Amino acid sequence: MFRRFTASDLIQLQPRRICLIKPSALGDVVQTLPLLPVLKRRFPDAQISWVINRELRDLVDGHPALHESIPFERRGGWLQSWALLRVLGQQRFDLVIDLQGLLRTAVMTVATGAPVRVGLQTARECSHLSLNCVIPDTSRDVPAHARYWRLAEYLGHGNMPRESFVATSEADRNWVAGKLDRLPRPIFAVHPGARWETKRWPVEKFAELLERTNRMWSGSTLILGSKAERVDAEQLKHDLVKRIGNFGSPNIVNLAGQTTLKQLSALLSQVDFAISNDSGPMHLAAGLGTPTLGLFTCTSAVRSGPAGDQHEMVSTTVSCAAGYYKTCPHHGERHLACHRELDVERVWQALQRLVQKNGLVSRVA
């Protein structure tokens, strides 16, 4: 039986090596990034490692507070898993922080052999059994961004600014400059995709919203997404060009599937506004300080939305709202009713609020 610690004990620690375990997903990793400067401020002599999915590694590599990232192969075989656990055991960590709270991360936590093992009340799949310190007030009723930030508060640095810093290279920034320099401002970056079907507000509604945006403020539309989202992104560009009657307009650019994570970060930090379904790019844009409009159909804007008063979140009001269903549980007329209920007019009103409170004046009366 290992020693139990309380959250107040954390302020007394002096670890030499710290392991942060947060493999995924993109939005959660973005909301964890502000903890790196906190950990470095509280433990300036400690080396900080982060266990993270290989495909998300670019997001944290190069961070000035991070000593190293340790890649996790989500779809790897047992040999890769064994190799990872062996690496974790060899590092001789003094403090491990599991912010994922699943069985596989519990195994990682135990493999470190760290004497202090911290986690949240949201730990599932019996992963709490691997912990000897649970941060209070971190249940699922607490917004995710506030839940992670509880650690900063218990380390005595809750008053630090939340900085989601992503290290980008000069090549990344030059690539972004080449894409944006000739585009008229304001630039609206739009992400119409999401992994869950239930999160994806219809493309035709995005097109109608962006038509209004173009007529009100002119400027440019930048469509973003992964390689898997190229079809929807191209459909959105096609529909929007058709609506505004300007075929081949250079002011509508589709970059879906063409950006690395660092390029995406550099790009989102340079646009004027972001419009997105509840997704990783939404959190990335908001975390980088770009005024963001988030659309919530099956998830909760309160529980899953980003921190910051400069953003606007708009949600459906159907009875199953915030049910977190990856696929719609209803059939017939009720199937994806949240997509129909969240109409363009309500989203348009939220977008106007976002633009107005962030200082952009409309082009037309």
C-alpha positions as CSV (number, residue, x, y, z in Angstrom):
1,M,0.0,0.0,0.0
2,F,1.5,3.3,-1.0
3,R,1.4,6.5,1.0
4,R,-1.6,8.8,0.4
5,F,-1.2,12.5,-0.3
6,T,-3.6,15.4,-0.2
7,A,-3.8,18.2,-2.7
8,S,-2.4,20.5,-0.1
9,D,0.7,18.3,0.1
10,L,1.6,19.2,-3.5
11,I,2.9,22.6,-2.4
12,Q,5.6,20.9,-0.4
13,L,6.9,18.7,-3.1
14,Q,10.4,19.1,-4.7
15,P,10.4,16.6,-7.6
16,R,13.3,16.2,-9.9
17,R,11.4,14.5,-12.7
18,I,7.7,15.0,-13.5
19,C,5.6,12.9,-15.9
20,L,2.4,14.5,-17.3
21,I,0.1,11.8,-18.9
22,K,-2.4,13.3,-21.3
23,P,-2.2,11.4,-24.6
24,S,-5.4,12.8,-26.2
25,A,-7.5,14.3,-27.6
26,L,-6.5,17.5,-29.4
27,G,-8.9,19.8,-27.5
28,D,-8.0,18.3,-24.1
29,V,-4.3,18.6,-24.9
30,V,-4.8,22.2,-25.8
31,Q,-6.5,22.8,-22.5
32,T,-3.7,21.1,-20.6
33,L,-0.9,23.2,-22.3
34,P,-1.4,26.1,-19.8
35,L,-0.2,23.8,-17.0
36,L,3.3,23.5,-18.4
37,P,4.4,27.1,-17.4
38,V,2.7,26.5,-14.0
39,L,4.7,23.3,-13.4
40,K,7.9,25.0,-14.5
41,R,7.3,28.0,-12.3
42,R,6.5,25.8,-9.3
43,F,9.3,23.3,-9.9
44,P,12.0,25.3,-11.9
45,D,14.7,22.6,-11.5
46,A,12.5,19.7,-12.5
47,Q,12.5,18.0,-15.9
48,I,9.0,17.7,-17.3
49,S,8.0,14.9,-19.7
50,W,4.7,14.5,-21.4
51,V,3.2,11.2,-22.6
52,I,1.2,12.0,-25.7
53,N,-0.2,10.4,-28.8
54,R,2.3,10.4,-31.6
55,E,0.0,12.3,-34.0
56,L,-0.4,15.1,-31.4
57,R,3.3,15.3,-30.5
58,D,3.9,18.4,-32.7
59,L,1.6,20.4,-30.5
60,V,3.9,20.2,-27.4
61,D,7.4,19.6,-28.9
62,G,9.6,22.7,-28.6
63,H,7.6,24.1,-25.6
64,P,10.2,26.0,-23.4
65,A,8.9,24.3,-20.2
66,L,9.0,20.8,-21.6
67,H,12.0,18.5,-21.4
68,E,10.7,15.9,-23.7
69,S,7.6,14.3,-25.2
70,I,7.2,10.5,-24.9
71,P,5.1,9.2,-27.8
72,F,2.2,6.8,-27.3
73,E,1.0,4.6,-30.1
74,R,-2.7,4.4,-29.7
75,R,-3.1,1.6,-32.2
76,G,0.3,0.0,-31.5
77,G,0.7,-3.7,-30.6
78,W,1.8,-5.2,-27.3
79,L,5.5,-4.8,-28.1
80,Q,5.1,-1.1,-28.5
81,S,3.1,-0.9,-25.3
82,W,5.7,-2.9,-23.4
83,A,8.4,-0.6,-24.8
84,L,6.6,2.5,-23.6
85,L,6.1,1.0,-20.1
86,R,9.7,0.1,-19.9
87,V,10.8,3.6,-20.8
88,L,8.5,5.0,-18.2
89,G,9.9,2.7,-15.6
90,Q,13.5,3.7,-16.5
91,Q,12.9,7.4,-16.1
92,R,12.6,7.4,-12.3
93,F,9.9,10.0,-12.1
94,D,9.2,11.5,-8.7
95,L,5.7,12.9,-9.6
96,V,3.3,11.6,-12.2
97,I,0.1,13.5,-13.2
98,D,-2.6,11.5,-15.0
99,L,-5.1,13.8,-16.5
100,Q,-6.6,11.2,-18.8
101,G,-7.9,8.8,-16.1
102,L,-8.4,5.6,-18.1
103,L,-7.2,2.1,-17.6
104,R,-4.3,2.4,-20.1
105,T,-3.0,5.6,-18.4
106,A,-3.4,4.0,-15.0
107,V,-1.0,1.2,-16.2
108,M,1.4,3.9,-17.4
109,T,1.1,5.7,-14.0
110,V,1.9,2.5,-12.1
111,A,4.8,1.7,-14.6
112,T,6.5,5.0,-13.6
113,G,7.0,3.8,-10.1
114,A,6.6,7.5,-9.0
115,P,5.9,7.9,-5.3
116,V,3.4,10.7,-5.9
117,R,0.6,9.9,-8.4
118,V,-1.9,12.7,-9.0
119,G,-5.2,12.5,-10.8
120,L,-8.7,13.9,-11.1
121,Q,-12.1,12.8,-9.8
122,T,-13.2,12.0,-13.3
123,A,-10.9,9.0,-13.4
124,R,-12.7,6.0,-14.9
125,E,-12.1,2.3,-15.6
126,C,-10.8,1.8,-12.0
127,S,-7.8,4.1,-12.8
128,H,-8.3,5.9,-9.5
129,L,-6.7,2.8,-7.9
130,S,-3.4,3.9,-9.4
131,L,-3.5,7.3,-7.7
132,N,-2.5,8.4,-4.2
133,C,-3.6,12.0,-4.6
134,V,-6.9,13.2,-6.2
135,I,-7.4,16.9,-6.8
136,P,-10.8,17.9,-5.2
137,D,-13.5,19.7,-7.1
138,T,-12.6,18.0,-10.4
139,S,-15.8,16.1,-11.1
140,R,-17.6,16.1,-14.5
141,D,-19.8,18.9,-13.3
142,V,-16.7,21.2,-13.5
143,P,-15.9,22.6,-16.9
144,A,-12.9,20.8,-18.4
145,H,-10.7,23.9,-18.6
146,A,-11.4,24.7,-14.9
147,R,-10.9,21.0,-14.0
148,Y,-7.4,20.9,-15.3
149,W,-6.6,24.3,-13.9
150,R,-7.4,23.1,-10.4
151,L,-3.9,21.6,-10.4
152,A,-2.5,25.1,-10.9
153,E,-4.6,26.4,-8.0
154,Y,-3.4,23.6,-5.7
155,L,0.2,24.3,-6.6
156,G,-0.3,27.9,-5.6
157,H,-0.2,29.4,-9.1
158,G,-3.9,29.7,-10.0
159,N,-3.4,33.4,-10.7
160,M,-0.9,32.8,-13.6
161,P,-2.2,33.6,-17.1
162,R,-3.5,30.6,-19.1
163,E,-1.1,30.4,-22.0
164,S,-1.6,27.7,-24.7
165,F,1.7,28.2,-26.3
166,V,2.6,26.2,-29.4
167,A,6.2,26.4,-30.6
168,T,6.3,27.1,-34.3
169,S,9.3,27.5,-36.6
170,E,10.1,30.3,-39.0
171,A,9.2,27.9,-41.9
172,D,5.8,27.4,-40.3
173,R,5.2,31.1,-40.0
174,N,6.5,31.8,-43.5
175,W,4.1,29.2,-44.8
176,V,1.2,30.9,-43.0
177,A,2.3,34.3,-44.3
178,G,2.3,33.0,-47.8
179,K,-1.3,31.8,-47.4
180,L,-2.7,34.9,-45.6
181,D,-0.8,38.0,-46.8
182,R,-2.9,38.6,-49.9
183,L,-6.2,37.8,-48.3
184,P,-8.5,40.8,-47.4
185,R,-9.2,41.2,-43.8
186,P,-11.1,40.2,-41.7
187,I,-10.2,36.5,-42.2
188,F,-12.7,34.0,-40.8
189,A,-11.2,30.6,-40.2
190,V,-14.0,27.9,-40.4
191,H,-13.8,24.3,-39.3
192,P,-17.0,22.5,-40.4
193,G,-15.9,19.0,-39.3
194,A,-15.8,16.9,-36.2
195,R,-15.1,13.2,-35.5
196,W,-18.6,12.6,-34.2
197,E,-21.5,12.7,-36.6
198,T,-23.6,14.4,-33.9
199,K,-21.2,17.3,-33.6
200,R,-21.2,18.2,-37.3
201,W,-23.5,21.1,-37.9
202,P,-24.7,20.8,-41.6
203,V,-22.4,22.1,-44.3
204,E,-25.3,23.9,-46.0
205,K,-26.0,25.9,-42.8
206,F,-22.3,26.8,-42.6
207,A,-22.6,28.0,-46.2
208,E,-25.6,30.2,-45.4
209,L,-23.9,31.6,-42.3
210,L,-20.7,32.5,-44.3
211,E,-22.8,34.1,-47.1
212,R,-24.1,36.5,-44.5
213,T,-20.6,37.0,-43.1
214,N,-19.3,37.9,-46.5
215,R,-22.1,40.3,-47.2
216,M,-21.7,42.0,-43.8
217,W,-17.9,42.2,-43.5
218,S,-16.5,41.1,-46.8
219,G,-13.0,39.8,-46.0
220,S,-12.0,36.2,-46.5
221,T,-13.0,32.7,-45.6
222,L,-10.4,30.1,-44.7
223,I,-11.8,26.5,-44.6
224,L,-9.9,24.1,-42.3
225,G,-10.0,20.4,-41.6
226,S,-8.2,17.1,-41.6
227,K,-7.6,14.9,-44.6
228,A,-10.7,12.9,-43.7
229,E,-12.8,16.2,-43.8
230,R,-11.7,17.3,-47.3
231,V,-15.0,16.3,-48.9
232,D,-17.1,18.4,-46.6
233,A,-14.6,21.2,-46.8
234,E,-14.8,21.2,-50.6
235,Q,-18.6,21.0,-50.5
236,L,-18.6,24.1,-48.3
237,K,-16.4,26.0,-50.6
238,H,-18.5,25.0,-53.6
239,D,-21.8,26.0,-51.9
240,L,-20.4,29.3,-50.7
241,V,-18.9,30.3,-54.0
242,K,-22.3,29.5,-55.6
243,R,-24.1,31.6,-53.0
244,I,-22.0,34.7,-53.4
245,G,-21.8,34.4,-57.2
246,N,-18.0,34.8,-57.4
247,F,-16.7,31.6,-59.0
248,G,-13.1,30.9,-58.2
249,S,-12.9,33.7,-55.7
250,P,-9.4,34.0,-54.2
251,N,-11.0,35.1,-50.9
252,I,-12.3,31.6,-50.2
253,V,-9.5,29.2,-49.5
254,N,-9.8,25.5,-48.7
255,L,-6.8,24.2,-46.7
256,A,-8.4,21.0,-45.3
257,G,-5.8,18.3,-45.1
258,Q,-2.9,20.6,-46.0
259,T,-1.7,21.7,-42.5
260,T,0.5,20.2,-39.9
261,L,-0.4,20.9,-36.3
262,K,2.2,23.5,-36.0
263,Q,1.1,25.2,-39.2
264,L,-2.5,25.0,-38.1
265,S,-1.5,26.7,-34.8
266,A,0.5,29.4,-36.6
267,L,-2.4,30.0,-38.9
268,L,-5.1,30.2,-36.2
269,S,-3.0,32.6,-34.3
270,Q,-3.0,35.0,-37.3
271,V,-6.7,35.0,-38.4
272,D,-9.2,37.4,-37.1
273,F,-12.0,35.0,-36.0
274,A,-12.7,31.3,-35.9
275,I,-16.0,29.5,-36.4
276,S,-16.1,25.8,-35.5
277,N,-18.1,22.9,-34.3
278,D,-17.0,21.6,-30.8
279,S,-13.7,20.1,-31.9
280,G,-9.9,20.3,-31.4
281,P,-9.4,23.2,-33.8
282,M,-12.0,25.2,-31.9
283,H,-10.1,24.7,-28.6
284,L,-6.8,25.5,-30.4
285,A,-8.1,28.7,-31.9
286,A,-9.5,29.8,-28.5
287,G,-6.4,28.7,-26.6
288,L,-4.2,30.8,-28.9
289,G,-6.4,33.9,-28.2
290,T,-8.3,34.1,-31.4
291,P,-12.0,35.2,-30.9
292,T,-13.9,32.0,-31.5
293,L,-17.5,31.0,-32.1
294,G,-18.2,27.4,-31.0
295,L,-21.3,25.4,-32.1
296,F,-22.6,22.8,-29.7
297,T,-25.1,20.3,-30.8
298,C,-24.6,17.1,-28.8
299,T,-22.2,18.4,-26.2
300,S,-22.3,21.1,-23.5
301,A,-20.8,24.5,-24.0
302,V,-20.5,24.9,-20.3
303,R,-18.7,21.6,-19.7
304,S,-16.7,21.5,-22.9
305,G,-16.3,25.1,-24.0
306,P,-13.1,27.1,-23.8
307,A,-12.2,29.6,-21.2
308,G,-12.4,33.3,-22.0
309,D,-15.0,36.1,-22.3
310,Q,-13.9,37.0,-25.8
311,H,-15.5,33.9,-27.3
312,E,-19.2,33.0,-28.0
313,M,-20.7,29.6,-27.6
314,V,-24.1,28.7,-29.0
315,S,-26.0,25.4,-28.2
316,T,-29.0,23.5,-29.3
317,T,-32.0,23.3,-27.0
318,V,-33.4,19.8,-27.9
319,S,-34.3,17.5,-25.0
320,C,-31.2,15.3,-25.6
321,A,-28.8,18.3,-25.8
322,A,-25.4,17.8,-24.0
323,G,-26.1,14.0,-24.1
324,Y,-22.6,13.4,-25.6
325,Y,-23.9,10.8,-28.1
326,K,-21.3,9.9,-30.8
327,T,-24.2,8.7,-33.0
328,C,-27.7,9.9,-32.8
329,P,-29.9,7.7,-30.6
330,H,-33.1,8.7,-32.4
331,H,-34.6,7.6,-35.7
332,G,-37.2,9.0,-38.1
333,E,-38.1,12.7,-37.6
334,R,-36.1,13.0,-34.4
335,H,-32.8,11.8,-36.1
336,L,-30.2,14.6,-35.7
337,A,-32.9,17.0,-34.5
338,C,-30.2,19.0,-32.8
339,H,-28.8,20.0,-36.3
340,R,-32.2,21.3,-37.4
341,E,-33.0,23.0,-34.1
342,L,-29.8,25.0,-34.1
343,D,-30.8,27.3,-36.9
344,V,-28.6,29.7,-38.9
345,E,-30.3,32.8,-37.5
346,R,-29.3,31.9,-33.9
347,V,-25.7,31.2,-34.9
348,W,-25.6,34.4,-36.9
349,Q,-26.7,36.5,-33.9
350,A,-23.9,34.8,-31.9
351,L,-21.4,35.6,-34.6
352,Q,-22.4,39.3,-34.7
353,R,-22.0,39.4,-30.9
354,L,-18.5,37.9,-31.2
355,V,-17.4,40.3,-33.9
356,Q,-18.8,43.4,-32.2
357,K,-17.3,42.7,-28.8
358,N,-13.9,42.1,-30.4
359,G,-13.9,45.5,-32.2
360,L,-14.9,44.9,-35.8
361,V,-17.4,47.3,-37.3
362,S,-19.8,46.0,-40.0
363,R,-19.2,47.0,-43.6
364,V,-22.9,47.6,-44.4
365,A,-25.6,49.3,-42.6
